[in-house]
Amino acid sequence: MPDTPDALDSALPAADARVLAQLPDCELVDLLLPDMNGLLRGKRISRDALEKVYADGVCLPMSLIATDITGNTVEETGLGYDIGDEDRICRPVPGTLRAVPWSPRPMAQLLLTMEDSKGGSFEANPREVLKRVLDRYTARGLKPVVAVELEFYLFDAHLDADGRPRTPVNPVTGRRSNSTQVYYMEDLNDYRGFTDAVSAACVAQGIPADTAVAEYAPGQFEINLKHRDDALLACDEAIMLKRAIKAVAQQQGVQASFMAKPFAGQAGNGLHIHVSVLDAKGDNIFASTPEAPADTLKHAIGGLQRSAADSLLLFAPHANSYRRFVLNAFVPLNDAWGYNNRTVAMRIPHSNEANTRIEHRISGADANVYLVTAAVLAGMLHGLENGFDPGPPVVGNAYEQTEIRTPYWRQAINDFMGSAFIRQQFGQSFQHIYGQQKLKEMQTFETQVTTLEYEWYLRAV
């Protein structure tokens, strides 16, 4: 087949062909495979190699799925030397071809999904983990509706003398940002060059971002995505949004970070998942009022409560994740629920009856959005199937009315690796691979001697 745009377009799925037809000057395509940490790995190919990728897939090492946060293969997963670091076929996710508007050269990007050795879906692939949970909803005639909220910081592109991040210089005032004016419109105005560029990138990539706010710390922002009745698509768009935010920030001379707790004394970055569930008729099964909450709503919350500890490693995957769990910081230290209440783990936002939904508030923005959504949906389904009772909703300050729980990374790893819920919901292979990845990261982290230890102990003892 000739390497002409028309001939190439005809080999693609219709949606992707339409995108490529609008990019006649496209020279390169980034092939993106989200790993278990949510980092994007893959290859960059020329446009004329794209047809072969759609026809035959592209080979990538199986170990890429479970590389640690530093990019090293975790041998304990069994995906490295034990199997000769085998390649697996990765195939395009239809409908995910997008322009890369921030690139100086005309480029596109395309999400990939990894297969197993028999040509089926690799069950430890995060996107496949979510897909299997959604299949169980489909079997029950149910369809989750999902919206993703992401918080992040903008930092100065240069670290301070101690190697720590600094808040950015306000582009209007010329002074370093130090405001904690939550939802302050002047902060949005001052950083309008950044938010406008992110908005333009979202339009170019078809990412349905609809709200931007200045959050509760200097240089912190939140961008919300519109709800989708396709949870896979909602997560694909969240992955693309994170990439766009980071790229636009770099282009403007600052750094964007979704690190859970960059500053000990400032707000952390959360990943909040909003979920309702439609039945076969398209009706929301949670539809109800605070005075008479639907049984299905309560059962779903009960399932989230009972699966929270087992799933915590998916919500808080890194060492820094656990610094976010501090008192009076609008981060759940409980498994409580309530209406229009930001001190609980499972919040029912203010809405009309038909749009009743659960906002799951435990996760940090550093987590893998596919795995967080899979854990949230699996927990809800667990509750719907077993009719769990969540107890009464909390009214007022949940920190004062519930047992305060401060989670730890090691305990979360142990709970995850020993969990029957995780094994039943996500499969033994995923449980082993993800658990070993996180255990190795923790062990590596704990071998490091920190600067503070030298400051405290080197001379004193």
C-alpha positions in Angstrom: 0.0 0.0 0.0 1.5 3.4 -0.9 2.5 5.6 2.0 0.1 8.4 1.2 -2.2 10.1 3.8 -5.4 8.8 2.1 -4.1 5.2 1.8 -2.8 5.2 5.4 -6.1 6.7 6.8 -8.1 3.9 5.2 -6.2 1.3 7.3 -7.1 3.0 10.6 -10.3 2.7 12.6 -12.8 5.4 11.4 -12.3 7.8 14.4 -8.5 7.6 14.2 -8.6 8.0 10.4 -10.6 11.2 10.8 -8.0 12.6 13.3 -5.1 11.7 11.0 -6.8 13.3 8.0 -6.8 16.6 9.9 -3.0 16.3 10.4 -1.6 16.2 6.9 1.8 17.4 8.1 2.1 14.9 10.9 5.6 13.5 10.9 5.9 11.5 14.1 3.6 9.5 16.4 4.2 8.8 20.1 3.0 5.3 21.1 2.0 5.4 24.8 1.7 2.5 27.2 0.6 3.5 30.8 2.5 1.4 33.3 1.3 0.4 36.8 2.5 3.7 38.2 0.6 5.6 35.5 3.9 6.7 33.8 3.8 6.7 30.0 6.3 4.4 28.3 6.5 3.4 24.7 8.1 4.4 21.4 8.2 7.3 18.9 7.6 6.2 15.3 7.4 7.9 11.9 3.9 8.5 10.4 4.5 5.9 7.7 5.1 3.2 10.3 1.6 3.8 11.8 -0.2 1.4 9.4 2.0 -1.5 10.5 1.3 -0.7 14.1 -2.5 -0.9 13.5 -2.1 -4.1 11.5 0.5 -6.0 13.6 0.9 -4.1 16.8 4.3 -3.1 18.2 6.7 -5.1 20.5 7.5 -3.8 23.9 9.1 -5.6 26.9 6.5 -7.2 29.1 8.5 -5.8 32.1 7.6 -2.2 31.2 4.2 -2.7 32.8 5.8 -3.2 36.2 8.9 -1.1 36.2 9.4 0.7 39.4 9.1 4.5 39.8 12.8 4.9 38.8 12.3 2.9 35.6 14.1 -0.2 36.7 12.8 -3.8 36.1 11.4 -5.4 39.3 12.8 -8.9 39.0 10.5 -10.1 41.8 7.5 -9.7 39.5 8.8 -12.6 37.3 8.6 -10.4 34.2 12.4 -9.8 33.9 15.3 -12.3 33.6 13.0 -15.2 34.6 11.3 -15.0 31.2 14.2 -13.6 29.3 12.7 -10.1 29.4 10.3 -11.2 26.7 8.5 -8.8 24.4 4.7 -8.7 24.1 2.6 -7.3 21.4 1.0 -4.0 22.2 -1.9 -2.8 20.1 -3.5 0.6 19.6 -6.5 1.5 21.7 -9.0 2.5 18.9 -10.2 6.1 19.1 -7.2 7.4 21.1 -5.1 8.9 18.2 -4.7 12.6 19.0 -2.7 15.6 17.8 0.1 16.8 20.0 -0.5 20.6 19.9 2.5 21.6 22.1 5.1 19.8 19.9 7.3 22.1 17.7 7.1 19.4 15.0 3.7 18.1 13.7 3.0 15.0 15.9 0.3 12.7 17.1 0.0 10.3 20.1 -1.7 7.0 20.5 -2.5 4.9 23.5 -1.5 1.2 23.5 -2.7 -1.9 25.4 -0.5 -5.0 26.0 -1.4 -8.5 25.1 -0.4 -11.8 26.8 1.6 -14.5 25.1 -1.5 -16.1 23.6 -2.8 -12.9 22.0 -5.4 -12.2 24.8 -5.3 -9.2 27.1 -2.5 -9.2 29.6 -4.4 -9.3 32.9 -1.9 -7.1 34.8 -2.2 -4.3 32.4 -3.9 -1.5 34.3 -6.4 -0.7 31.6 -7.3 -4.3 31.4 -7.8 -4.5 35.1 -10.4 -1.8 34.8 -12.0 -3.4 31.8 -12.6 -6.7 33.6 -14.4 -4.8 36.4 -16.6 -3.0 33.9 -17.4 -6.4 32.3 -18.9 -7.5 35.6 -21.1 -4.3 35.6 -22.2 -5.1 32.0 -23.1 -8.6 33.0 -25.5 -7.2 35.6 -27.0 -4.7 33.1 -25.3 -1.8 34.8 -23.1 1.1 33.5 -20.9 3.3 35.7 -20.8 7.0 34.9 -17.4 8.4 35.9 -15.8 11.9 36.2 -12.2 12.6 37.3 -10.9 15.5 39.3 -7.1 16.1 39.4 -5.1 18.5 41.6 -1.6 19.5 40.8 1.1 22.1 41.6 3.0 24.4 39.4 6.6 24.8 40.5 9.6 26.9 39.5 11.5 25.1 36.8 14.6 25.3 39.0 15.0 23.7 42.4 16.3 25.6 45.4 19.8 25.2 46.8 18.7 22.2 48.8 17.2 20.4 45.8 13.6 21.2 46.9 10.8 22.5 44.7 9.8 26.2 44.8 6.5 27.8 44.1 6.5 29.6 40.7 7.0 33.3 40.1 3.6 34.9 39.5 3.7 36.0 35.8 1.8 39.2 36.6 3.3 40.4 39.9 6.8 39.1 39.3 6.8 37.8 42.9 7.0 34.2 44.0 3.5 32.8 44.7 2.6 32.5 48.4 -1.1 32.9 48.3 -3.4 30.3 49.9 -6.6 32.0 48.6 -8.7 29.0 47.7 -10.8 29.5 44.6 -9.3 32.9 44.2 -10.1 34.4 40.8 -7.1 36.7 40.7 -4.8 33.6 40.9 -6.6 32.2 37.9 -6.3 35.5 36.1 -2.6 35.8 36.9 -1.9 32.3 35.5 -4.3 32.6 32.6 -1.5 32.1 30.1 -1.0 28.6 31.5 -4.7 27.7 32.0 -5.6 29.0 28.5 -2.8 26.9 26.9 -4.0 23.8 28.8 -7.6 24.6 27.6 -6.4 24.9 24.0 -4.5 21.6 24.3 -7.6 19.9 25.6 -9.7 21.3 22.8 -7.1 20.0 20.2 -7.1 16.6 21.8 -10.8 16.3 22.5 -10.3 16.2 26.3 -13.5 17.3 28.0 -12.0 19.6 30.7 -14.8 21.9 31.9 -13.5 23.5 35.2 -10.3 25.0 36.5 -9.9 26.4 40.0 -7.0 27.8 42.1 -6.7 25.4 45.0 -5.8 25.7 48.6 -2.0 26.3 48.3 0.3 28.7 46.3 0.7 27.4 42.8 -1.9 24.6 43.2 -4.7 24.1 40.7 -7.5 21.6 39.9 -8.9 20.7 36.5 -12.0 18.7 36.3 -13.2 16.4 33.5 -16.8 16.0 32.4 -18.5 12.8 33.3 -18.5 9.9 30.9 -20.7 6.8 30.7 -17.5 5.0 29.5 -15.1 4.6 32.4 -12.3 3.5 30.2 -12.6 6.6 28.1 -12.8 8.8 31.2 -9.5 7.3 32.4 -7.9 7.6 29.0 -8.8 11.3 29.0 -7.3 11.7 32.5 -4.0 10.2 31.3 -4.0 12.5 28.3 -4.8 15.5 30.5 -1.9 14.8 32.8 0.4 14.6 29.9 -0.9 17.9 28.4 -0.6 19.7 31.7 3.0 18.6 32.2 3.9 19.5 28.6 2.3 22.9 28.6 3.9 23.8 31.9 7.4 22.8 30.6 6.7 24.9 27.5 6.0 27.9 29.7 9.1 27.5 31.8 7.5 25.9 34.9 7.1 22.4 36.1 3.8 20.7 36.8 3.7 17.9 39.4 1.0 15.5 40.6 3.1 14.5 43.6 0.7 13.7 46.5 2.4 16.0 49.1 5.2 18.2 47.8 5.1 20.5 50.9 4.6 19.3 54.4 2.8 22.5 55.4 0.6 22.9 52.4 -2.4 21.0 50.8 -1.8 17.7 49.1 -2.9 16.8 45.6 -6.0 14.6 45.4 -7.5 12.4 42.7 -11.3 12.4 43.3 -13.5 10.0 41.4 -17.2 10.8 41.0 -19.4 7.8 40.2 -23.1 7.1 39.5 -24.5 3.9 38.0 -27.1 3.5 35.3 -29.4 0.6 35.0 -30.5 -1.0 31.6 -33.1 1.7 31.2 -30.6 4.5 31.7 -31.8 5.4 35.1 -29.4 6.3 38.0 -29.7 3.5 40.6 -28.5 6.0 43.3 -31.2 8.6 42.6 -32.5 9.6 46.0 -32.6 12.4 48.6 -30.5 12.9 51.8 -33.7 12.3 53.8 -34.3 8.9 52.1 -31.0 7.6 50.6 -31.5 4.7 48.1 -30.5 1.3 49.4 -28.3 0.8 46.4 -26.4 4.0 47.3 -25.9 2.8 50.8 -24.8 -0.7 49.7 -22.3 0.7 47.3 -20.8 2.9 50.0 -20.7 -0.1 52.3 -18.7 -2.0 49.8 -16.2 0.9 49.5 -15.8 0.9 53.3 -15.1 -2.8 53.4 -12.6 -2.7 50.6 -10.8 0.5 51.5 -7.9 -1.0 53.5 -7.3 -3.8 50.9 -7.3 -1.2 48.1 -5.3 1.5 49.8 -2.1 0.7 48.0 -3.9 1.5 44.7 -5.1 4.8 46.2 -1.8 5.7 47.8 1.0 3.8 45.8 4.1 5.7 46.8 6.1 6.7 49.9 5.1 10.3 49.6 1.4 9.3 49.2 1.2 8.8 53.0 2.4 12.3 53.9 -0.9 13.5 52.5 -2.9 11.8 55.2 -2.8 14.5 57.9 -5.5 15.9 60.1 -7.6 18.9 59.0 -6.4 18.9 55.4 -9.6 17.7 53.8 -8.1 14.3 53.3 -10.0 11.3 54.6 -8.7 9.7 57.8 -11.7 7.5 58.1 -14.1 5.4 55.9 -17.1 7.6 56.8 -19.7 9.0 54.3 -21.9 12.0 54.3 -23.8 14.5 52.2 -22.0 17.6 51.0 -19.2 17.0 53.5 -15.5 17.2 52.6 -14.3 15.6 55.9 -15.5 12.2 54.8 -14.0 9.5 52.5 -17.2 9.0 50.5 -18.9 12.3 49.9 -22.4 12.6 48.3 -22.1 16.1 46.5 -25.0 18.5 46.5 -27.1 17.8 43.4 -30.6 17.1 42.3 -32.1 13.7 43.0 -31.5 12.3 39.5 -27.8 13.1 39.6 -27.0 11.6 43.0 -23.4 10.3 42.9 -20.5 9.2 45.1 -17.3 11.2 45.3 -14.5 9.0 46.4 -11.9 11.2 48.0 -9.1 8.9 49.3 -6.7 8.8 46.4 -3.8 11.0 45.7 -3.1 12.5 42.3 0.0 10.4 42.1 -2.0 7.2 41.7 -2.8 5.4 38.5 -6.3 6.5 37.4 -7.1 3.2 35.8 -6.3 1.3 39.0 -8.0 3.8 41.3 -11.2 3.7 39.2 -11.1 -0.1 39.1 -10.8 -0.3 42.9 -13.6 2.2 43.4 -15.9 0.4 41.0 -15.0 -3.1 42.4 -15.7 -1.9 45.9 -19.0 -0.5 44.9 -20.0 -3.7 43.1 -18.9 -5.7 46.1 -21.3 -3.7 48.2 -24.2 -4.0 45.7 -23.8 -7.7 45.5 -23.7 -8.2 49.3 -26.0 -5.5 50.6 -23.5 -4.0 53.0 -24.7 -1.3 55.5 -22.5 1.7 55.7 -24.0 3.0 58.9 -25.5 6.5 59.2 -24.0 9.5 57.2 -21.8 11.8 59.2 -23.1 15.3 59.7 -20.5 17.9 60.6 -16.8 17.4 61.2 -16.0 13.7 60.6 -12.5 14.2 62.1 -14.1 14.8 65.5 -16.7 12.0 65.2 -14.8 9.0 63.8 -11.7 7.1 64.7 -8.7 8.8 63.1 -6.7 6.4 61.0 -3.2 7.3 59.8 -2.2 4.8 57.2 1.4 3.6 56.5 2.9 2.3 53.3 4.2 -1.0 54.7 0.8 -1.9 56.2 -0.9 -1.0 52.9 1.5 -3.3 51.0 0.9 -6.2 53.5 -2.9 -5.7 53.3 -2.9 -5.6 49.5 -0.7 -8.7 49.1 -2.7 -10.7 51.6 -6.2 -9.6 50.4 -8.7 -12.1 49.2 -10.8 -9.2 47.9 -7.9 -8.0 45.6 -7.2 -11.6 44.4 -10.9 -12.2 43.6 -11.5 -8.9 42.0 -8.3 -8.3 40.0 -6.6 -11.7 39.7 -3.7 -13.4 41.3 -1.2 -12.3 38.6 -2.0 -8.6 39.1 -1.9 -8.9 42.8 1.5 -10.6 42.7 3.1 -8.2 40.1 1.8 -5.0 41.6 2.5 -6.1 45.2 6.1 -7.1 44.4 6.6 -3.8 42.5 5.5 -1.8 45.5 7.4 -4.0 48.0 10.6 -3.5 46.0 10.1 0.3 45.9 9.6 0.4 49.6 12.6 -1.7 50.3 14.7 0.6 48.0 13.3 3.7 49.6 14.2 2.5 53.1 17.8 1.9 52.2 18.4 5.6 51.7 19.8 7.8 54.4 18.1 11.2 54.4 19.6 14.6 54.8 17.6 15.1 58.0 19.2 12.0 59.6 22.6 13.6 59.0 21.5 16.9 60.4 20.0 15.3 63.5 22.4 12.4 64.3 25.8 12.7 62.6 27.3 15.1 65.2 24.8 14.7 68.1 25.3 11.0 68.7 
